[in-house]
Amino acid sequence: MNTLHTRRRFLKNAGVIIALPVMESLIPRSLAKEAAKKPVKRFVCISNNYGVYPQAFFPAQGGRDYEVSPTLKPMERHRAGFSVFSNLDHGLQGGHACVPSLLSGVMPVVAPNFPEMNMSLDQKLAEHVGAATRFPSMTLAVNDANLISFTRTGVQVPARDLRAMYRALFVDEDAKNKAAAHERFARHGSILDVVMDEAKAVEKSLGSADKAKFGEYLEAVRGLERKIVQDEPWIDRAKPKVAVNEPPQGKGTEKDLKAMVELIALAMQTDSSRVFTLTSGFVNGDFGKSGGYHGFSHHGERDAEVSALKAIEGYQVAMMAHLIDLLKAQPDPLNGGTLFDHTSILYGCGMATGQHTTRNLPIVLAGGGFKLGEHRVLPEGKTERLPAANLLLSILQNFGVAADRFGTSTGTLSGLESRA
């Protein structure tokens, strides 16, 4: 009997059970008790590709009594539930090339030097979620490319736009497409069986220097196998029905971004996914401004460009605040309390400003489970500076992932200790 095929069947069956956590009759009592001890967590990252205008973003004072800055003003009503950080970054140089490092601290060009390459935080969390939701993670984009999501093999995760997001969540495939999906999974599974059998034979003939590289190849194959295990059981399950029509796309960033944020809230409410990354851009004419986001970011302190940056970035933060409003208004059926109580929301960018600066990244963390409500001014000296990846590790652990290192972290970020 093919052991790989047997293993895939076993995992597939297990995946069906994991994917139905609310059906208590399918879960052994011992596992149910263990699951009850660990709250279900969620994560959202909202980003852009150009950083922020720092003079309007960073508060002038540190501590808990700081005056909220103009760009962060929309978050003031949630003041107790978020913190803004100064002097956190990944210690990188490279301008736009650093944008993909936001959720790992690792630039793609040096990824092979790291055990998990440049795997992004969202994908690490997605592995933890597994088949518990239809989508272990959702990579999203509004009027720009999402450059921040990478698998553990260094592959960039493609992004969904507004229309694709809605249809993935709420539009069921017809019988023909479902049958085609089953056939595709079966074909891919058969191919993977052959590949793994041949790989075993090849591995025996490799020298020690080649085995490490070959191990990366095998991990990529196993990743595809895991994806089949996770995705196939969901093909025949009806998607949730919601009283929301498909939002029109291409109506400008204001409307598109608001609609996308509201879909994220719906995805959490229906437990369709628990992990999201969203990159937002700009379309000529948005906010009554003419030009492009990249051009604005090279502002030279000119009034028109600075005004555009304040409008764009202020609106991104306003949509973060809107998401918090939505999550605070929704009870959490899995944990009790509200959805916000068990969600971490990160706003940031892997490049600090459009001037290609990568020091002092614009970072805001909101959500339940952390001690927040302040402007954390961290050490800025070269020797005592803390890596931004320490914050990522804190989020990872808060989510329930057992890890003592992530990306370029040197530990967790102290002062964020989880509230009971």
GIFENLIN-V661196 format. One record per residue. N is the residue number from 0. RES is the residue in one letter. SS is DSSP state (H for helix, E for strand, - for the rest). Layout:
n=N res=RES ss=SS
n=N res=RES ss=SS
//
This chain:
n=0 res=M ss=-
n=1 res=N ss=-
n=2 res=T ss=H
n=3 res=L ss=H
n=4 res=H ss=H
n=5 res=T ss=H
n=6 res=R ss=H
n=7 res=R ss=H
n=8 res=R ss=H
n=9 res=F ss=H
n=10 res=L ss=H
n=11 res=K ss=H
n=12 res=N ss=H
n=13 res=A ss=H
n=14 res=G ss=H
n=15 res=V ss=H
n=16 res=I ss=H
n=17 res=I ss=H
n=18 res=A ss=-
n=19 res=L ss=-
n=20 res=P ss=-
n=21 res=V ss=-
n=22 res=M ss=-
n=23 res=E ss=H
n=24 res=S ss=H
n=25 res=L ss=H
n=26 res=I ss=-
n=27 res=P ss=-
n=28 res=R ss=H
n=29 res=S ss=H
n=30 res=L ss=H
n=31 res=A ss=H
n=32 res=K ss=H
n=33 res=E ss=H
n=34 res=A ss=H
n=35 res=A ss=H
n=36 res=K ss=H
n=37 res=K ss=-
n=38 res=P ss=-
n=39 res=V ss=-
n=40 res=K ss=-
n=41 res=R ss=E
n=42 res=F ss=E
n=43 res=V ss=E
n=44 res=C ss=E
n=45 res=I ss=E
n=46 res=S ss=E
n=47 res=N ss=-
n=48 res=N ss=-
n=49 res=Y ss=-
n=50 res=G ss=-
n=51 res=V ss=-
n=52 res=Y ss=-
n=53 res=P ss=H
n=54 res=Q ss=H
n=55 res=A ss=H
n=56 res=F ss=H
n=57 res=F ss=-
n=58 res=P ss=-
n=59 res=A ss=-
n=60 res=Q ss=-
n=61 res=G ss=-
n=62 res=G ss=E
n=63 res=R ss=-
n=64 res=D ss=-
n=65 res=Y ss=-
n=66 res=E ss=-
n=67 res=V ss=-
n=68 res=S ss=-
n=69 res=P ss=-
n=70 res=T ss=-
n=71 res=L ss=-
n=72 res=K ss=H
n=73 res=P ss=H
n=74 res=M ss=H
n=75 res=E ss=H
n=76 res=R ss=H
n=77 res=H ss=H
n=78 res=R ss=H
n=79 res=A ss=H
n=80 res=G ss=H
n=81 res=F ss=E
n=82 res=S ss=E
n=83 res=V ss=E
n=84 res=F ss=E
n=85 res=S ss=E
n=86 res=N ss=-
n=87 res=L ss=-
n=88 res=D ss=E
n=89 res=H ss=-
n=90 res=G ss=-
n=91 res=L ss=-
n=92 res=Q ss=-
n=93 res=G ss=-
n=94 res=G ss=H
n=95 res=H ss=H
n=96 res=A ss=H
n=97 res=C ss=H
n=98 res=V ss=H
n=99 res=P ss=H
n=100 res=S ss=H
n=101 res=L ss=-
n=102 res=L ss=-
n=103 res=S ss=-
n=104 res=G ss=-
n=105 res=V ss=-
n=106 res=M ss=-
n=107 res=P ss=H
n=108 res=V ss=H
n=109 res=V ss=H
n=110 res=A ss=H
n=111 res=P ss=H
n=112 res=N ss=H
n=113 res=F ss=-
n=114 res=P ss=-
n=115 res=E ss=-
n=116 res=M ss=-
n=117 res=N ss=-
n=118 res=M ss=-
n=119 res=S ss=-
n=120 res=L ss=H
n=121 res=D ss=H
n=122 res=Q ss=H
n=123 res=K ss=H
n=124 res=L ss=H
n=125 res=A ss=H
n=126 res=E ss=H
n=127 res=H ss=H
n=128 res=V ss=H
n=129 res=G ss=H
n=130 res=A ss=H
n=131 res=A ss=H
n=132 res=T ss=-
n=133 res=R ss=-
n=134 res=F ss=E
n=135 res=P ss=-
n=136 res=S ss=-
n=137 res=M ss=E
n=138 res=T ss=E
n=139 res=L ss=E
n=140 res=A ss=E
n=141 res=V ss=E
n=142 res=N ss=-
n=143 res=D ss=-
n=144 res=A ss=-
n=145 res=N ss=-
n=146 res=L ss=-
n=147 res=I ss=-
n=148 res=S ss=-
n=149 res=F ss=E
n=150 res=T ss=-
n=151 res=R ss=-
n=152 res=T ss=-
n=153 res=G ss=-
n=154 res=V ss=-
n=155 res=Q ss=E
n=156 res=V ss=-
n=157 res=P ss=-
n=158 res=A ss=-
n=159 res=R ss=E
n=160 res=D ss=-
n=161 res=L ss=H
n=162 res=R ss=H
n=163 res=A ss=H
n=164 res=M ss=H
n=165 res=Y ss=H
n=166 res=R ss=H
n=167 res=A ss=H
n=168 res=L ss=H
n=169 res=F ss=H
n=170 res=V ss=-
n=171 res=D ss=-
n=172 res=E ss=-
n=173 res=D ss=-
n=174 res=A ss=H
n=175 res=K ss=H
n=176 res=N ss=H
n=177 res=K ss=H
n=178 res=A ss=H
n=179 res=A ss=H
n=180 res=A ss=H
n=181 res=H ss=H
n=182 res=E ss=H
n=183 res=R ss=H
n=184 res=F ss=H
n=185 res=A ss=H
n=186 res=R ss=H
n=187 res=H ss=H
n=188 res=G ss=H
n=189 res=S ss=H
n=190 res=I ss=H
n=191 res=L ss=H
n=192 res=D ss=H
n=193 res=V ss=H
n=194 res=V ss=H
n=195 res=M ss=H
n=196 res=D ss=H
n=197 res=E ss=H
n=198 res=A ss=H
n=199 res=K ss=H
n=200 res=A ss=H
n=201 res=V ss=H
n=202 res=E ss=H
n=203 res=K ss=H
n=204 res=S ss=-
n=205 res=L ss=-
n=206 res=G ss=-
n=207 res=S ss=H
n=208 res=A ss=H
n=209 res=D ss=H
n=210 res=K ss=H
n=211 res=A ss=H
n=212 res=K ss=H
n=213 res=F ss=H
n=214 res=G ss=H
n=215 res=E ss=H
n=216 res=Y ss=H
n=217 res=L ss=H
n=218 res=E ss=H
n=219 res=A ss=H
n=220 res=V ss=H
n=221 res=R ss=H
n=222 res=G ss=H
n=223 res=L ss=H
n=224 res=E ss=H
n=225 res=R ss=H
n=226 res=K ss=H
n=227 res=I ss=H
n=228 res=V ss=H
n=229 res=Q ss=H
n=230 res=D ss=H
n=231 res=E ss=H
n=232 res=P ss=-
n=233 res=W ss=-
n=234 res=I ss=-
n=235 res=D ss=-
n=236 res=R ss=-
n=237 res=A ss=-
n=238 res=K ss=-
n=239 res=P ss=-
n=240 res=K ss=-
n=241 res=V ss=-
n=242 res=A ss=-
n=243 res=V ss=-
n=244 res=N ss=-
n=245 res=E ss=-
n=246 res=P ss=-
n=247 res=P ss=-
n=248 res=Q ss=-
n=249 res=G ss=-
n=250 res=K ss=-
n=251 res=G ss=-
n=252 res=T ss=H
n=253 res=E ss=H
n=254 res=K ss=H
n=255 res=D ss=H
n=256 res=L ss=H
n=257 res=K ss=H
n=258 res=A ss=H
n=259 res=M ss=H
n=260 res=V ss=H
n=261 res=E ss=H
n=262 res=L ss=H
n=263 res=I ss=H
n=264 res=A ss=H
n=265 res=L ss=H
n=266 res=A ss=H
n=267 res=M ss=H
n=268 res=Q ss=H
n=269 res=T ss=-
n=270 res=D ss=-
n=271 res=S ss=-
n=272 res=S ss=E
n=273 res=R ss=-
n=274 res=V ss=E
n=275 res=F ss=E
n=276 res=T ss=E
n=277 res=L ss=E
n=278 res=T ss=E
n=279 res=S ss=E
n=280 res=G ss=-
n=281 res=F ss=-
n=282 res=V ss=-
n=283 res=N ss=-
n=284 res=G ss=-
n=285 res=D ss=H
n=286 res=F ss=H
n=287 res=G ss=H
n=288 res=K ss=-
n=289 res=S ss=-
n=290 res=G ss=-
n=291 res=G ss=-
n=292 res=Y ss=H
n=293 res=H ss=H
n=294 res=G ss=H
n=295 res=F ss=H
n=296 res=S ss=H
n=297 res=H ss=-
n=298 res=H ss=-
n=299 res=G ss=-
n=300 res=E ss=-
n=301 res=R ss=-
n=302 res=D ss=H
n=303 res=A ss=H
n=304 res=E ss=H
n=305 res=V ss=H
n=306 res=S ss=H
n=307 res=A ss=H
n=308 res=L ss=H
n=309 res=K ss=H
n=310 res=A ss=H
n=311 res=I ss=H
n=312 res=E ss=H
n=313 res=G ss=H
n=314 res=Y ss=H
n=315 res=Q ss=H
n=316 res=V ss=H
n=317 res=A ss=H
n=318 res=M ss=H
n=319 res=M ss=H
n=320 res=A ss=H
n=321 res=H ss=H
n=322 res=L ss=H
n=323 res=I ss=H
n=324 res=D ss=H
n=325 res=L ss=H
n=326 res=L ss=H
n=327 res=K ss=H
n=328 res=A ss=-
n=329 res=Q ss=-
n=330 res=P ss=E
n=331 res=D ss=-
n=332 res=P ss=-
n=333 res=L ss=-
n=334 res=N ss=-
n=335 res=G ss=-
n=336 res=G ss=-
n=337 res=T ss=E
n=338 res=L ss=H
n=339 res=F ss=H
n=340 res=D ss=H
n=341 res=H ss=H
n=342 res=T ss=E
n=343 res=S ss=E
n=344 res=I ss=E
n=345 res=L ss=E
n=346 res=Y ss=E
n=347 res=G ss=E
n=348 res=C ss=-
n=349 res=G ss=-
n=350 res=M ss=-
n=351 res=A ss=-
n=352 res=T ss=-
n=353 res=G ss=-
n=354 res=Q ss=-
n=355 res=H ss=-
n=356 res=T ss=-
n=357 res=T ss=-
n=358 res=R ss=-
n=359 res=N ss=-
n=360 res=L ss=-
n=361 res=P ss=-
n=362 res=I ss=E
n=363 res=V ss=E
n=364 res=L ss=E
n=365 res=A ss=E
n=366 res=G ss=E
n=367 res=G ss=-
n=368 res=G ss=-
n=369 res=F ss=-
n=370 res=K ss=-
n=371 res=L ss=-
n=372 res=G ss=-
n=373 res=E ss=-
n=374 res=H ss=E
n=375 res=R ss=E
n=376 res=V ss=E
n=377 res=L ss=-
n=378 res=P ss=-
n=379 res=E ss=-
n=380 res=G ss=-
n=381 res=K ss=-
n=382 res=T ss=-
n=383 res=E ss=-
n=384 res=R ss=-
n=385 res=L ss=-
n=386 res=P ss=E
n=387 res=A ss=-
n=388 res=A ss=H
n=389 res=N ss=H
n=390 res=L ss=H
n=391 res=L ss=H
n=392 res=L ss=H
n=393 res=S ss=H
n=394 res=I ss=H
n=395 res=L ss=H
n=396 res=Q ss=H
n=397 res=N ss=H
n=398 res=F ss=H
n=399 res=G ss=-
n=400 res=V ss=-
n=401 res=A ss=-
n=402 res=A ss=-
n=403 res=D ss=-
n=404 res=R ss=-
n=405 res=F ss=-
n=406 res=G ss=-
n=407 res=T ss=-
n=408 res=S ss=-
n=409 res=T ss=-
n=410 res=G ss=-
n=411 res=T ss=-
n=412 res=L ss=-
n=413 res=S ss=-
n=414 res=G ss=-
n=415 res=L ss=-
n=416 res=E ss=-
n=417 res=S ss=-
n=418 res=R ss=-
n=419 res=A ss=-
//
